[in-house]
Amino acid sequence: MIKNTPEKRLPTHSIFQVIGEGDNARWIRVGAGWSHRKDGKGMNLVFDAYPVVGRIVVREVPPAEPSGNAATN
């Protein structure tokens, strides 16, 4: 039997725009990522915003914060 309702999965990674270096860097959450289920060799990324400056960093979501709101570096 085929399921018609998709299973909701929480993001495994958070995507950040990082502006600056070291202690002066600003980390701004701009999206989320999900590891591929079958082989784990890739990810699906969803951006809420597209950064035009700085760099993009993808970090695992800590187990204590599965909602993806972790802003640690």
C-alpha positions as CSV (number, residue, x, y, z in Angstrom):
1,M,0.0,0.0,0.0
2,I,1.3,3.5,-0.9
3,K,1.3,6.2,1.7
4,N,-0.3,9.4,0.4
5,T,0.9,11.6,3.3
6,P,4.6,12.5,3.4
7,E,6.4,11.8,6.6
8,K,7.6,15.0,8.2
9,R,11.2,14.9,9.1
10,L,13.0,17.6,11.1
11,P,16.1,19.1,9.4
12,T,19.4,17.4,10.2
13,H,21.4,20.6,9.4
14,S,21.1,24.3,9.6
15,I,22.4,26.7,6.9
16,F,24.0,30.0,8.0
17,Q,25.3,33.1,6.3
18,V,28.5,34.1,8.0
19,I,29.7,37.7,7.7
20,G,33.1,38.6,9.2
21,E,35.8,36.5,10.8
22,G,36.6,35.2,14.3
23,D,34.8,36.7,17.3
24,N,33.4,39.5,15.2
25,A,31.5,37.1,12.8
26,R,27.8,37.3,12.5
27,W,25.9,34.0,12.0
28,I,22.5,34.4,10.4
29,R,20.3,31.3,9.8
30,V,19.2,31.3,6.2
31,G,17.9,27.7,5.7
32,A,17.8,24.1,6.6
33,G,19.2,20.8,5.2
34,W,18.1,17.1,5.2
35,S,20.5,14.2,4.7
36,H,19.5,11.8,2.0
37,R,17.8,8.8,3.6
38,K,19.0,6.0,1.4
39,D,22.8,6.4,1.2
40,G,23.5,9.5,3.3
41,K,25.9,10.8,0.6
42,G,24.0,14.0,-0.2
43,M,21.6,16.6,1.2
44,N,18.5,18.5,0.2
45,L,18.9,22.2,1.0
46,V,16.1,24.7,1.5
47,F,16.9,28.4,1.7
48,D,14.7,31.0,3.3
49,A,17.1,33.7,2.0
50,Y,19.9,33.8,-0.5
51,P,23.0,35.5,0.9
52,V,24.9,37.7,-1.5
53,V,27.8,38.6,0.9
54,G,29.8,36.5,3.3
55,R,30.0,32.8,3.2
56,I,27.6,29.9,3.6
57,V,28.1,27.3,6.4
58,V,26.2,24.1,6.9
59,R,26.2,22.7,10.4
60,E,24.6,19.7,12.0
61,V,21.6,20.4,14.3
62,P,22.6,19.6,17.9
63,P,20.5,16.7,19.4
64,A,19.3,19.0,22.2
65,E,17.8,21.4,19.6
66,P,16.1,19.4,16.8
67,S,14.1,22.5,15.7
68,G,17.2,23.8,13.9
69,N,17.4,27.0,15.8
70,A,20.9,26.5,17.0
71,A,23.1,29.5,16.2
72,T,26.4,28.1,17.5
73,N,29.5,28.0,15.5
